[in-house]
Amino acid sequence: MNKQILIAGIVSLFFCSCNINSVEIVKSTDFKTGLVEVKFNLKGLYFDKHLQQETVFFSDGEEFIKTYSLQGGLLDSIPLKNIVGLYSRRPHFVLPYSRDTIFCGQYFGEGIAVINSAGDVYHTVTVDDALPDSLKGLILAQHFIPYPLTTPNKILFRNYLSWHGLMKKEYKTDLNIVAQHGFFCKSFHNIPYFIELNNIFSDTAEYRLGLYDYYKNNFAENNASMSESGFFKEANSFVFLLCSATGKIFKINPNSFEVLQEIEVKSQFTEIKSSYTYMDLRNKTEALKTGELYKSVIGELFYDEKNGKYLVIVLHSVNTQEEFDRFEAFNYRPFSIIAYDANFENPVEYNFEGNTYNARISFMCSEGFMIQRKPENLTVHNYGTQTFDLLKFN
């Protein structure tokens, strides 16, 4: 019997035993990246207009970005040596718009560099460049996406408040630490979530703020979860904010920043919600561990254009340090994939046990949903190879 068919049969049987909704492996593809571990923020897929094909990319964040066909064939290796020394830290995000427009950026907004396929840096941009003096030094633009996919001339950031910038600007450095925490929380609670930069390739970059009531409407003032309240991405011409702390997905109009829909994500297998205070954060209490490390996570969202469905990945919570370690923190946790229709109705949940797949190392392509299988029995021949399964949801 063909080995792949045998594996698919076993896996389908395994999933059926956990859940009446079954999953099949359609095919498996090997990507020989040379990486020991793929980071979720250094991988993905984009459409290469030059080659007229979907392109998978992986990066180590230090030396290269490698691009592949959907069949696993290496297309290119783009050097990162020119970007690594540009800022004080290596890139935390790599987001190709095209083969010669690749955005490399930091978590806390030191800047974004744009490189071409030769690895040359031909443009840089920071949020401070576009801000008025009254806001300079206050905003640490965290997490970003270039959008919409039809133009690379806009970048959407999460607006994160600088602790040190705020204290210095407001002359609050003489307060004790508890009072500083209170002042920071109150200030954070009142900022808009998004900051958008326009015309980033010109000399007149402009900024726009949006989603003003997000923190006020969803968090208590002393809730530290608001400072790490999820990430966002573009899918199906909308922006989606995935907030594990509230257990919600916010569907947002990228032009007006209007919240079009709030989707409460409910799983049969885990509770999706967590919170902890700034005092928990300061004192490293058990509530912090439960709320930050053991919590469930809304880990990804994809739009399956062929079937008109959204796929939402939920990493399940754990209860003990032993479980946390056994699943390698968030890497190989048990997880669910919840399929919704185009209106986020009629959810169908597919359950996966732990140590099977790395749920966040996944992407949606024209063929369907692909996810990295946990490496096993590594030898000199398959070391540095990531195997992705194309899944079919029944």
ABEGO torsion letter per residue (X at the ends): XBAAAAAAAAAAAAAAAABABBBBBABBBBBBAGBABBBAAABEBBBBAAAGBBBBBBBAGAABBBBBBAAGBBABBBBAAAAAAABABBBABBBBABAABBBBBBAAGAEBBBBBAAGBBABBBBAAAABBAAABGABBBBEBBBOBAABAABBBBBBBBBAAAAAAAAGAAABBAAAAAAAAAAAAAABBABBBBBGAABABBBBBBBGAAAAAAABBAABAAAAABEBBBBBGGBBBBBBAAAGBBBBBBAAAGBBABBBBBBBAABBBEBBBBAAAAAAGBAAAAAAAAABBBBABBBBBAAAGBBBBBBBBBBABAAAAAAAGEAAABBBBBBBBBAAGBGBBBBBBBBGABBAABBBBBAAEBBBBBBBBGBBAAABGBBBBBBBBBX
